[in-house]
Amino acid sequence: MYYVDHTKSPFIDISLPPAVILPVTLLASLYASVLGLDFYLLRHERSFRKIISPTQLRIAMAIVHAAIPLVFVCDRPPLNVFFAAAPWLLATYTAAIPTENLTMEKWVQTLMQVTIEQRPEETDDRKIRYKGVAKISLGIFKLVLMHLFVDSLLPRHVESILEYSWIHPMGIFYTFLFGLKAYCLLGVIDLLMGVEQTLFAWNTIDLFNSPIIASSPRDFWSRRWNKVVRNLLHTQIFKSTEKSGPENKLTQKMKETSNNRRVTRSLTANKAVVETKNVIHDVTVTHVQPKRSSFWTTASGRGLLAFIVSGAFHEVIIMSVCRKITLENFIFFTLQGLAVMLEVNVRQGTWKQEPTGMTRVWCIGAQLLFMSITGRLFVAPFLRCQSFLESSRFY
């Protein structure tokens, strides 16, 4: 009988050279300095246009932020997850904000908008602070639940979980528990955002919305899991295309023509009429002969691209923390994106309605099973990383 070693990566397993280990304070200072450099470069990007274009500047910023966690780490692997994630996300969001008249205050406010409800249901400061206290309590409850319940169900040597096959009931069960542990561990963010909401009366976003009762992949990723990152990716990938669509280009063309008319008022009336006819002709051509769009400019393509970007981002974290390239996280998020895209295309008409009753119960069960099977791709690289596991026992 052919033996399959389920503890190894099913795709590739490339080891990276050791990183340079820095004290936590020095590494934090390095990232703060790089973020400050980002602000300076974006604020003065017009001065550098003769040397580098705005697009090339942003690409260079992304490369630098992806490279830093691959070279420099601290001696606490769980903290390296934060160091690899937070500055990279901030830099990605920063690169898309308008740079005209950019100030430090506007920069910070724009970054904070990712975590604040844009259309809050509550405006009373006292009630907002009460909800902040409730968010703190929820974060504490998740951490207590993790230590008292979830951890007690996991084996002492958690890496042994990978010895089970992908479809073995115990392997599926343990993968589910690790997903639940990750959800509880992120209660730290609930706690921090609750403190922020209590102190400043800001309507901060609820990071999660009961992801365990999601009825489908789309319901899980679009409405229930890590809504801060979801909002950031939606801003980067969807809204950026909305600004460059054919309608906006046409509007820009009309505005440019209008501005030109203000400057050339001394022209004859006949020439003005000709210009107007040219604009009308451009409008007609734009509607009659629209440019063919590729798959990646469609809503489905952009949605899949968001998952691909997220997969690449998580691979950087794996490379930084575990010093390995396995592509498991990349394939995990790509599979999730394909599942969401398939759901969007299939669930049309009456199927688009949310399931109710026993149908919803079966859908929740199927979603949990799907996440517990594919979720092994997400947790496996961390379970193989001994330094990460030993450092994580403290938490």
Contacts in CASP RR format, 6 or more apart in sequence:
PFRMAT RR
TARGET T0000
AUTHOR 0000-0000-0000
METHOD contacts of the structure
MODEL  1
MYYVDHTKSPFIDISLPPAVILPVTLLASLYASVLGLDFYLLRHERSFRK
IISPTQLRIAMAIVHAAIPLVFVCDRPPLNVFFAAAPWLLATYTAAIPTE
NLTMEKWVQTLMQVTIEQRPEETDDRKIRYKGVAKISLGIFKLVLMHLFV
DSLLPRHVESILEYSWIHPMGIFYTFLFGLKAYCLLGVIDLLMGVEQTLF
AWNTIDLFNSPIIASSPRDFWSRRWNKVVRNLLHTQIFKSTEKSGPENKL
TQKMKETSNNRRVTRSLTANKAVVETKNVIHDVTVTHVQPKRSSFWTTAS
GRGLLAFIVSGAFHEVIIMSVCRKITLENFIFFTLQGLAVMLEVNVRQGT
WKQEPTGMTRVWCIGAQLLFMSITGRLFVAPFLRCQSFLESSRFY
4 165 0 8 1.000
6 162 0 8 1.000
6 163 0 8 1.000
6 164 0 8 1.000
6 165 0 8 1.000
6 166 0 8 1.000
7 159 0 8 1.000
7 162 0 8 1.000
7 163 0 8 1.000
7 384 0 8 1.000
9 324 0 8 1.000
9 326 0 8 1.000
9 327 0 8 1.000
9 328 0 8 1.000
9 380 0 8 1.000
9 381 0 8 1.000
9 384 0 8 1.000
10 328 0 8 1.000
11 326 0 8 1.000
11 327 0 8 1.000
11 328 0 8 1.000
11 331 0 8 1.000
12 325 0 8 1.000
12 326 0 8 1.000
12 327 0 8 1.000
13 324 0 8 1.000
13 325 0 8 1.000
13 326 0 8 1.000
14 324 0 8 1.000
14 325 0 8 1.000
14 326 0 8 1.000
15 323 0 8 1.000
15 324 0 8 1.000
16 70 0 8 1.000
16 319 0 8 1.000
16 323 0 8 1.000
16 324 0 8 1.000
16 325 0 8 1.000
17 323 0 8 1.000
18 323 0 8 1.000
19 70 0 8 1.000
19 71 0 8 1.000
19 72 0 8 1.000
19 73 0 8 1.000
19 320 0 8 1.000
19 323 0 8 1.000
20 71 0 8 1.000
20 72 0 8 1.000
20 73 0 8 1.000
21 73 0 8 1.000
21 74 0 8 1.000
21 75 0 8 1.000
22 30 0 8 1.000
22 72 0 8 1.000
22 73 0 8 1.000
22 74 0 8 1.000
23 74 0 8 1.000
23 75 0 8 1.000
24 74 0 8 1.000
24 75 0 8 1.000
24 76 0 8 1.000
24 79 0 8 1.000
27 72 0 8 1.000
27 73 0 8 1.000
27 74 0 8 1.000
27 83 0 8 1.000
28 83 0 8 1.000
30 68 0 8 1.000
30 72 0 8 1.000
31 68 0 8 1.000
31 83 0 8 1.000
31 86 0 8 1.000
31 87 0 8 1.000
34 64 0 8 1.000
34 65 0 8 1.000
34 68 0 8 1.000
34 87 0 8 1.000
34 91 0 8 1.000
35 87 0 8 1.000
35 90 0 8 1.000
35 91 0 8 1.000
35 94 0 8 1.000
38 61 0 8 1.000
38 91 0 8 1.000
38 94 0 8 1.000
38 95 0 8 1.000
39 94 0 8 1.000
39 102 0 8 1.000
39 104 0 8 1.000
39 107 0 8 1.000
41 48 0 8 1.000
41 57 0 8 1.000
41 61 0 8 1.000
42 57 0 8 1.000
42 94 0 8 1.000
42 95 0 8 1.000
42 97 0 8 1.000
42 99 0 8 1.000
42 102 0 8 1.000
43 99 0 8 1.000
43 102 0 8 1.000
45 54 0 8 1.000
45 57 0 8 1.000
45 99 0 8 1.000
48 57 0 8 1.000
52 60 0 8 1.000
54 99 0 8 1.000
58 95 0 8 1.000
61 91 0 8 1.000
61 95 0 8 1.000
62 91 0 8 1.000
62 92 0 8 1.000
62 95 0 8 1.000
65 87 0 8 1.000
65 88 0 8 1.000
65 91 0 8 1.000
65 92 0 8 1.000
66 88 0 8 1.000
66 316 0 8 1.000
68 87 0 8 1.000
69 80 0 8 1.000
69 83 0 8 1.000
69 84 0 8 1.000
69 88 0 8 1.000
69 316 0 8 1.000
69 317 0 8 1.000
69 319 0 8 1.000
69 320 0 8 1.000
70 316 0 8 1.000
70 319 0 8 1.000
70 320 0 8 1.000
73 80 0 8 1.000
73 83 0 8 1.000
73 320 0 8 1.000
73 321 0 8 1.000
74 80 0 8 1.000
74 83 0 8 1.000
76 391 0 8 1.000
77 321 0 8 1.000
77 385 0 8 1.000
77 387 0 8 1.000
77 388 0 8 1.000
77 391 0 8 1.000
77 392 0 8 1.000
78 388 0 8 1.000
78 391 0 8 1.000
78 392 0 8 1.000
78 395 0 8 1.000
80 320 0 8 1.000
80 321 0 8 1.000
81 317 0 8 1.000
81 321 0 8 1.000
83 320 0 8 1.000
84 316 0 8 1.000
84 317 0 8 1.000
84 320 0 8 1.000
84 321 0 8 1.000
85 313 0 8 1.000
85 317 0 8 1.000
88 313 0 8 1.000
88 316 0 8 1.000
89 229 0 8 1.000
89 232 0 8 1.000
90 111 0 8 1.000
92 232 0 8 1.000
92 236 0 8 1.000
93 110 0 8 1.000
93 111 0 8 1.000
93 114 0 8 1.000
93 232 0 8 1.000
93 235 0 8 1.000
93 236 0 8 1.000
94 107 0 8 1.000
94 110 0 8 1.000
94 111 0 8 1.000
96 235 0 8 1.000
96 236 0 8 1.000
96 240 0 8 1.000
97 106 0 8 1.000
97 107 0 8 1.000
97 110 0 8 1.000
112 202 0 8 1.000
114 228 0 8 1.000
114 231 0 8 1.000
114 232 0 8 1.000
114 235 0 8 1.000
115 193 0 8 1.000
115 196 0 8 1.000
115 204 0 8 1.000
115 205 0 8 1.000
115 228 0 8 1.000
116 202 0 8 1.000
116 203 0 8 1.000
116 204 0 8 1.000
116 205 0 8 1.000
117 203 0 8 1.000
117 204 0 8 1.000
117 205 0 8 1.000
120 128 0 8 1.000
120 203 0 8 1.000
122 128 0 8 1.000
122 131 0 8 1.000
122 203 0 8 1.000
125 201 0 8 1.000
128 197 0 8 1.000
128 201 0 8 1.000
128 202 0 8 1.000
128 203 0 8 1.000
129 197 0 8 1.000
129 198 0 8 1.000
129 201 0 8 1.000
131 197 0 8 1.000
131 203 0 8 1.000
132 194 0 8 1.000
132 195 0 8 1.000
132 197 0 8 1.000
132 198 0 8 1.000
132 204 0 8 1.000
133 194 0 8 1.000
133 198 0 8 1.000
135 190 0 8 1.000
135 191 0 8 1.000
135 193 0 8 1.000
135 194 0 8 1.000
135 197 0 8 1.000
135 204 0 8 1.000
135 206 0 8 1.000
136 190 0 8 1.000
136 191 0 8 1.000
136 194 0 8 1.000
136 195 0 8 1.000
136 198 0 8 1.000
138 187 0 8 1.000
138 190 0 8 1.000
139 187 0 8 1.000
139 188 0 8 1.000
139 190 0 8 1.000
139 191 0 8 1.000
140 191 0 8 1.000
142 183 0 8 1.000
142 184 0 8 1.000
142 185 0 8 1.000
142 186 0 8 1.000
142 187 0 8 1.000
142 190 0 8 1.000
143 184 0 8 1.000
143 185 0 8 1.000
143 187 0 8 1.000
143 188 0 8 1.000
143 191 0 8 1.000
145 184 0 8 1.000
146 181 0 8 1.000
146 184 0 8 1.000
146 185 0 8 1.000
150 177 0 8 1.000
150 180 0 8 1.000
150 181 0 8 1.000
150 184 0 8 1.000
151 181 0 8 1.000
153 177 0 8 1.000
154 161 0 8 1.000
154 174 0 8 1.000
154 177 0 8 1.000
154 178 0 8 1.000
154 181 0 8 1.000
155 161 0 8 1.000
155 174 0 8 1.000
158 178 0 8 1.000
158 383 0 8 1.000
158 389 0 8 1.000
159 383 0 8 1.000
159 384 0 8 1.000
159 386 0 8 1.000
159 389 0 8 1.000
161 171 0 8 1.000
161 174 0 8 1.000
161 175 0 8 1.000
161 178 0 8 1.000
161 383 0 8 1.000
162 376 0 8 1.000
162 380 0 8 1.000
162 383 0 8 1.000
162 384 0 8 1.000
164 170 0 8 1.000
164 171 0 8 1.000
164 174 0 8 1.000
165 171 0 8 1.000
166 373 0 8 1.000
166 376 0 8 1.000
167 373 0 8 1.000
171 376 0 8 1.000
172 369 0 8 1.000
172 372 0 8 1.000
172 373 0 8 1.000
173 372 0 8 1.000
175 372 0 8 1.000
175 373 0 8 1.000
175 375 0 8 1.000
175 376 0 8 1.000
175 379 0 8 1.000
176 368 0 8 1.000
176 371 0 8 1.000
176 372 0 8 1.000
178 379 0 8 1.000
178 383 0 8 1.000
179 371 0 8 1.000
179 375 0 8 1.000
179 379 0 8 1.000
180 212 0 8 1.000
182 379 0 8 1.000
183 208 0 8 1.000
183 211 0 8 1.000
183 212 0 8 1.000
185 395 0 8 1.000
186 207 0 8 1.000
186 208 0 8 1.000
186 226 0 8 1.000
187 207 0 8 1.000
189 207 0 8 1.000
190 207 0 8 1.000
190 208 0 8 1.000
193 204 0 8 1.000
193 205 0 8 1.000
193 207 0 8 1.000
194 204 0 8 1.000
196 202 0 8 1.000
196 204 0 8 1.000
197 203 0 8 1.000
197 204 0 8 1.000
205 227 0 8 1.000
205 228 0 8 1.000
205 231 0 8 1.000
206 227 0 8 1.000
207 226 0 8 1.000
207 227 0 8 1.000
207 228 0 8 1.000
208 224 0 8 1.000
208 225 0 8 1.000
208 226 0 8 1.000
208 227 0 8 1.000
209 223 0 8 1.000
209 224 0 8 1.000
209 227 0 8 1.000
210 224 0 8 1.000
211 220 0 8 1.000
211 224 0 8 1.000
211 225 0 8 1.000
212 368 0 8 1.000
213 224 0 8 1.000
213 364 0 8 1.000
214 220 0 8 1.000
214 223 0 8 1.000
214 224 0 8 1.000
214 225 0 8 1.000
214 364 0 8 1.000
214 367 0 8 1.000
215 354 0 8 1.000
215 355 0 8 1.000
215 360 0 8 1.000
215 363 0 8 1.000
215 364 0 8 1.000
215 367 0 8 1.000
216 343 0 8 1.000
216 363 0 8 1.000
216 367 0 8 1.000
217 336 0 8 1.000
217 337 0 8 1.000
217 339 0 8 1.000
217 340 0 8 1.000
217 343 0 8 1.000
217 367 0 8 1.000
217 370 0 8 1.000
218 340 0 8 1.000
218 343 0 8 1.000
218 344 0 8 1.000
219 354 0 8 1.000
219 367 0 8 1.000
220 367 0 8 1.000
220 371 0 8 1.000
221 230 0 8 1.000
221 307 0 8 1.000
221 336 0 8 1.000
221 337 0 8 1.000
221 340 0 8 1.000
222 230 0 8 1.000
222 340 0 8 1.000
229 310 0 8 1.000
233 306 0 8 1.000
233 309 0 8 1.000
233 310 0 8 1.000
234 306 0 8 1.000
237 302 0 8 1.000
237 303 0 8 1.000
237 305 0 8 1.000
237 306 0 8 1.000
237 309 0 8 1.000
238 299 0 8 1.000
238 302 0 8 1.000
238 303 0 8 1.000
241 297 0 8 1.000
241 302 0 8 1.000
242 248 0 8 1.000
246 286 0 8 1.000
246 290 0 8 1.000
246 291 0 8 1.000
250 282 0 8 1.000
250 283 0 8 1.000
250 286 0 8 1.000
253 279 0 8 1.000
253 282 0 8 1.000
254 279 0 8 1.000
257 275 0 8 1.000
257 279 0 8 1.000
260 275 0 8 1.000
261 272 0 8 1.000
261 275 0 8 1.000
295 301 0 8 1.000
296 302 0 8 1.000
296 305 0 8 1.000
299 344 0 8 1.000
300 341 0 8 1.000
300 344 0 8 1.000
300 345 0 8 1.000
301 341 0 8 1.000
303 337 0 8 1.000
303 340 0 8 1.000
303 341 0 8 1.000
304 334 0 8 1.000
304 337 0 8 1.000
304 338 0 8 1.000
304 340 0 8 1.000
304 341 0 8 1.000
306 337 0 8 1.000
307 333 0 8 1.000
307 334 0 8 1.000
307 336 0 8 1.000
307 337 0 8 1.000
307 340 0 8 1.000
308 330 0 8 1.000
308 333 0 8 1.000
308 334 0 8 1.000
308 337 0 8 1.000
310 333 0 8 1.000
311 329 0 8 1.000
311 330 0 8 1.000
311 332 0 8 1.000
311 333 0 8 1.000
311 334 0 8 1.000
312 330 0 8 1.000
314 329 0 8 1.000
314 330 0 8 1.000
314 332 0 8 1.000
314 333 0 8 1.000
314 378 0 8 1.000
315 325 0 8 1.000
315 327 0 8 1.000
315 329 0 8 1.000
315 330 0 8 1.000
317 329 0 8 1.000
318 324 0 8 1.000
318 325 0 8 1.000
318 326 0 8 1.000
318 328 0 8 1.000
318 329 0 8 1.000
318 381 0 8 1.000
318 382 0 8 1.000
319 325 0 8 1.000
321 382 0 8 1.000
321 385 0 8 1.000
321 388 0 8 1.000
322 381 0 8 1.000
322 382 0 8 1.000
322 384 0 8 1.000
322 385 0 8 1.000
322 388 0 8 1.000
324 381 0 8 1.000
324 384 0 8 1.000
324 385 0 8 1.000
326 380 0 8 1.000
326 381 0 8 1.000
328 377 0 8 1.000
328 378 0 8 1.000
328 380 0 8 1.000
328 381 0 8 1.000
329 377 0 8 1.000
329 378 0 8 1.000
329 381 0 8 1.000
331 377 0 8 1.000
332 374 0 8 1.000
332 375 0 8 1.000
332 377 0 8 1.000
332 378 0 8 1.000
335 374 0 8 1.000
335 377 0 8 1.000
336 374 0 8 1.000
339 370 0 8 1.000
354 360 0 8 1.000
355 362 0 8 1.000
355 363 0 8 1.000
382 388 0 8 1.000
382 389 0 8 1.000
383 389 0 8 1.000
END
